[in-house]
Amino acid sequence: MSLKGGRLAALLDAGEFVVTGEVVPPRSGDGAKVTEAARGLVGYVDAVNVTDNPAASPHMSPLAGARFVHEAGAEPTFQLVCRDRNRLAIIADLLGGWALGARNLLVLGGDPMDVGDHPEAKSVFDLGPNEAVALARRIRDEGTTGSGAEIADPPRYLIGVADVPLSDPYDPSKLEAKLDAGGDVVWTQITYDVDRLGEWADLVRPRGIFERAKVLVGLVPLRSFKNARFMDGLFGVHVPQFAFDLLEAAGDEAERVGLDFTIDVAQRIRSIEGVSGLHLMGIGRDDLVRAVVEAAGLFPRLTIG
């Protein structure tokens, strides 16, 4: 067993190609939907990311969501957004997340408040993402906080950071700074353009990125021409023109064609030297996540132990 994290860390340490999924806690005090979504991913993914107030809108706490995921039989990855916490809250949530079953951590800045439904809310950012990563790493490796206070039984998270490979312009030093702070694994923005992703890999490979961290590439199954337009409008996401052409010509078969396109993308991403896995997000359609995992030759998932 790895000295950090849990099952996901052990698979990555063993050099296996992994698959992670995602659930979005509801705007509700009922965790049944989290449990249902997590159960639908068990056996298809190696860990499940639990989002933290996505789109700057309030949802059930990711700590509560992590517990529901854990009880459903999946390993939770606890997303922690710096926008909403000071350092005391960050430390408290790091301790609480581990106690509730989370074994992986993804530190994010968070969407700006003005995109959400509480634009008047104040952003906190007591610590930026790199500072929060360094704090989590210090707690794990040294058992102390930034003030030097000791932590009994410190959480041993596999620590994740985010990157946007297809941002234009792309600055690799920003990712290097995140790894310098203590990141172990990189979750990327959604990627459909495998040729450009390969160019990114060629850029960062000589800089030792793939030796310093495991890279998991984000992917959402395309469902329709309209859905592809929405994805293409997200920061750092590029849907190739030929995908639009396929979806437009497909008519009523667009979902099937989009799924076939996504499966092909998944297989091509897997062939890029240095990439360690996929992060598949169904956005309410986990049946499509299961279909991609099966058709891309990624099922059944491996066991460790």
N, C-alpha and C positions, 0 to 999 in steps of 0.2 A: 504494500500500500504506500502511496506517495506520502511524504511528510506534509504536504499541503493539499487542501481540497478533499475530494472524495473520489467518486467513480469517474467523473469526467477527467480529472487530473491524472488518474491512473491510466486511463486509455490514451491520453495525449503523451504521457511519459513513455508508454509502450510503443509509440509511433503509429497508433491506429488512426484512420480517418474517421472523424467523429461527426455526429449530427446533433445539433441543438434545436430546440423549438422555443415557443413563446406563448405566454398567456397574458391577457390584459385583465387585471381585477376590475370588477364592475363598479358602477356608481350605486352601490347597494351594500347593506349590511349582511347580505346572504351570500355565503361562499359557495353555494351549490354549483354555480356556473364555472367557477375556477376548478372545482373538483372534477366536474364533467369534462372540461377541456383537457385537464391534465391526464385523466384516465384514458382519453382518446389518443394521447401521445405516448403512453407507456409502451415500451417495446419497439417504438419507432424512432425515438430520440434518446440521447445519452444524458441530457439535462434540459431543464425548462427554465427560460428566462421569465421573471415576473416583473412586469413594467412598473414604473414609479411615476404616477401622475402624468401620463403621456399627453402631449399637446397642451401642456400647462393647464390641465383641467383636473379637478379632484376625483380620485377613485379610491377604492379600498386600499388600505396600506399594503405595500409590497411585502411587509413582514407577515401580515395575516395571510396574504396570498401564497407566500412561500410555505407556510405551514400546511395549507390545504393541498398544495402540490406535493409536499413531502408525504402527507397521509395518503395521497392517491397512489403512491408508489414510484414517483419520479424524483430526481435530484434537482432541487431548486437552485437557480442562479438569481441572486437578489440584486436588482438594479437600484443604485443609490444616486439620486440627483442632488447636486450641490446647491442648486437654485433655492431649495426649500429648507436647508438645515444650517445651523451653526455647528461648530466643532463638537460641542457637547452632545447634540442630537446625532451627529455622525457616529461618534463613539458608542452612544447608547444603542443605535440601530445596528452597528456592526456586532455588538455583543448579543443583542436580541435576535438578529437574523441567524447567527450560528446556533444559538440555543433552540431555535424553532426548526432547524433542519437544513438551512441553506449552507451549501458547501462551496459555492462560487459567488463572486462579486463582480458586477460591472459598474464602474464609476462613470457618471455622465455629468455634463454641465446642466442639461435640461433645455427644453424649448423656451424662448422668451415669453414673458407673461402676456404680452399683447396678442399672442396667437390663441390664447385660451379664453375661458368664459369668466375669468376674474382678472381683467387687465389692470385693475387698481391694486392688486396684491403686490407686496414688496418682495423683490428677490433678495436672498440672503447672501450667498457666496462668501461666507466667512472664510471658507477654504475653497480654492479652485480645484478642478478635477485632479490635476497633478499633485497638489498638496494633500488631497484626500487619499489618493493612491499611496503616497509616501507614508501617510499616517497608518493606513491599513497594513502596509508592509512592515512598519515599525512594530505595530502591535503583534503581528504574527511572528516576526523573526526575533524580536527583542523582548516582547512582553511588557512594553511600556508605551505610554501615550506621548504626545508632543511635549507635555509638561514634565515628563519623567515619572509620572505616577505609574506604579506597577499594575498589571492586569493579571489576575489569577485565571488560569486555564484559558489563555488567549485563543481566539478563533484563528483557524489556519486556512483562511480562504485562498482559493485560486483566484488571483486578482486580474480582472479584465479591464481593458480600455477600448475606446472606440476610434475608428479611423474612416476616412472617406477617400478611398483610392482614386475615384474618378472626379474629384473636385478639380476645378481649373481656375487658377494654377494649383498644382499640388506641391506641398513643401514637406519633404520627408523628415526634416529636422523636428517637426511638431510631433510626429510619431516617435521619433527617437527620444524626445524629451519625456514622453509618457512612459517609455520603457526604462529610461534612467530613473524615473520616480519610483518604479517598482512593479510595472505591469508584467504579467506572465503570459497573457493571452489577449489577442486583438479580435474584437467583433467588428466587421466592416459594415458600411452602409450597403443597401440593396444594390446588387450588380447583375445586369443582364448582358452587358457588352464584354464578352469574354476576351476578345482581341485586345481591348484597352486594358482589361485587368491583367492580361499577360504582359503588356508593356509596363504596367505598374510593378509587377513582380520582377521584371528585368531591371527596373530602376532601383528597387530596394534590396534585391538579393545581394549585390556587391557590398552593401552597407551592413550586412550581417543581420538584417531584421529577422529572417527565418530561423536563424540560430538563437536569437535572443528571446523570441516569443513564438507561440503558436498562433496561426492566423485562421480565423473562421469567417467565411464569406457569406454575407447576407443575401437572401433570395426569397421572393414572394411569388407564388404561382400566378401567372397572368390569367385573367378570366374573360376579358373582352377588350375591344378597341378603346372604349371609354376608360376602362380600368388601366390600360397601358398609358393613356394620356395622363391620368392622375399620377401614376408612378413616375413618369418622365418629368413631371413638374416638381418632384421632390428634390431637395438640395443634394447634389452629388450623384443623382441617378440618371442614367441614360439608357433609354430603350432604343435599340437599333431600328432603322427605318424598315428593314425587311420584316421585322416582327409586326409592325403596324400593318404592312401590306398583307401579311398572312392572316391577321385577325380581321381586317376589313373584308377580305375575300371569303372568309369562312362563314359569314352569315350566322345562322342558328348553331353552327358547329364551333363557334368561337371559343367556348370554354375548353372543348376537347383539343383544339388547335393550340390554345394558350398553354394547356397542360403539357402537350407534346414538346412545345418550344422550351418550357421550363425544365423538363426532364433532360433535354439535350444540353441546356446551359449547365445543369447540375453535373452531368457527366464530363463536360469539357472543363469546368472548374476543378473537378477532381484530378484532372490530368496535369494541372499546373504545378510544376515543381516547387515545393515549399509550402503549399496550402495544406492545412491540417484538418479542414472540415468545412461543413456548411451550417449556416444558421437559417433554418426554414421557418418562415412566418406565414401562417394561414390567414390571419386577419379575419377570423370568424369562419374560415373554411378549412378546418383541420383535416377533413377528408381529402383535400387536395395535397396537403403535406404528406399524408400517408401514401397517397398514390405516387408522389414523386420519389419518396424513399424506396418504395417497392420497385418501381420501374427503372430507377437509376442504379439498381443493384446494391442498395445500401440496407437491405432487410434480409434476415433479422439482424438486429444490433448485437454486438459482441458483449460478452459478460467478462467481468474481472473478479478474480477471487478463486 
